[in-house]
């Protein structure tokens, strides 16, 4: 089924969960293509639309935010070629604005968060958003010691040798610089250098490149630094990570300092104080866009005062103090050659448009997701039609419609299959909605018999957030599944494969003795697995990474979780109540766990797997702050911070913030005007303090 077209406000909780799961999967796949392979498959516009939909659902259903939600993650996992580097300060991403209203709301939101009066001017900056590849350069005592790509935001690739080959990146800093500074910015290639490089490639009979961004990314990630040196890469510095002594208290001042150390900085950066001024500078930059020597895809706005940036902090993957105002999407038309059906892990059938390759804004587009049958109907498209395709920056494109005058006589209406495209041809069923109507998602009813679903289950099992087996990616799994010697049909088969021998593997296409031995070692390395990954890896519906962590922490050991799950599946009321008492776990999860373990096939799969692996007990989190583990209620008017800021601060310190006072409340922070909650606290004997006492208590921690 697909939940992709249901308006957020009409969604049931189950549909929202389903849709968040689908978005997490889809966005992860695009991230992998975009960052891992430098080969986007959809337009930026479509990609952004997916991310926005994900955020909108999360705002509506905050308790459903998945541990693996794209909003908590940036970019793609690092490629295997380079050594990994953990960023001391994560390299985060920016939220997007697409309209003037979004920008006005961005500024209003900042004022609300900081408790400023409407229309109070705020010092901000506006600068071009460079369409390149972000890089973090670490200098110790003025010398470049390491360079890392963004990777997934937490861990990037060590490209130090290559960064040294970029002329724009100083090996030694000039002037009076801090002892330790991580300089961050964008690696890019100018249009002229890009054209010259392509001309050279062509003359040498080599492959030419699609656009400057992908070329810059590919060039920086060459394994041979001499290759990088041969590519004319440039670098703009605009941000920083760890800094031992801050040279300036503002964004502007910091950028000036970076310039004084010998970096190129962007000349189009301006100081602004209102949304109107930001928008005026956006227009000015947009007008100059065509004459710039490099690609930009929008304008970035930032709060100038670093102390305010600190207070504003982050919402999942992006700062509250900055936003990227994107330029409108680019469009092109091409021919719809066909529509393929993809089957997901839960059997959902998703139609994918196969397009005559077309270049849209510098990227070759060959397919676009159509979400579901209703979307095809809504667009009114037929196979053979000339369709309009849109992509905003670099990633999956979207079909906007077709050109009626160009419809050929033999244009074919797509008939949504009534059976699964797998060899079993199992009937497709349309799920009902909670309201009793027919849902948009069509699902293969084959479950464990459907090879597509089994492959998707295995893909989930080996995915990065589950068992994460190095060298056994989502692509190889299909081969392992279909190969008659390997015949990896369920998770346990992966481990018996490792146990048996090398021979089976090493003679297979693409596998030599070394790669086979490496894979078997990687499988062995995962024979010991943390409990939450084990639970997540089972692929139980509605059990995302975050839920898996909750279950793992609550039950502590595999044995206890497994016993509880079996008891719930057997209808044991006490076991169900126990699970229901866990925070963030409701009927949808419990029913899914129950249904999963009620199925004999699943029980067999789980037992076979459990016999192969050692599951580590869950760790219980410990945090060192005066309020860690406490449940806090804020009430009354707060004067030094907004309610949101107070909540964020408490949560950062390991506390839980509740909306009402109960026996479980440890502390009430009350401002003027506090009423019934204060009374309740007094009745229950809960400690009450005022805002100043709160700051005094946690002051040193924030
Ligand atoms: S500031 C905390 N400024 O856009 C975020 N980013 O979507 C700090 N980018 O990862 C980023 N030009 O690769 C910033 N002038 C600019 C930028 C810029 C391009 C990229 C950067 C970042 C991505 C965010």
Boltz pocket constraint, residues with backbone or C-beta under 6 A from the ligand:
constraints:
  - pocket:
      binder: B
      contacts: [[A, 91], [A, 92], [A, 93], [A, 94], [A, 95], [A, 127], [A, 128], [A, 129], [A, 130], [A, 131], [A, 132], [A, 133], [A, 134], [A, 150], [A, 185], [A, 186], [A, 238], [A, 239], [A, 300], [A, 319], [A, 322], [A, 324]]
      max_distance: 6.0
